[in-house]
Amino acid sequence: MQTATATTSRKSDPIMLKAQPKASRPSPPIITPEPALLPADETRYTAATWLMQRGTDLWEAAGWLGMTLEQLENGYGHHHPDFQEGAAEAFGGQR
């Protein structure tokens, strides 16, 4: 623990002060809509997008969402990190 010494108005009375930790910048709040405020189909669409963005297995995500694999791929596949990966690799891995 680091300490600093300060004195009171009388020079003979030292006061020990604790060094304050460096103030960290607070992380921004994560804003998510309240599920009760959104219609059920909109929460399903949002969940599908989030699952794809996180790289979830397509078959598993489709089953959890109650969609066919074809519906998930056609509607939300472009959000998946593997989308057009082969084409990107053909040009040196750049997206």
Secondary structure as UniProt FT lines:
FT   STRAND          3..7
FT   TURN            11..12
FT   STRAND          14..18
FT   HELIX           35..37
FT   HELIX           40..53
FT   TURN            54..55
FT   HELIX           58..65
FT   HELIX           69..76
FT   HELIX           77..79
FT   TURN            81..84
FT   HELIX           85..90
FT   TURN            91..93
//
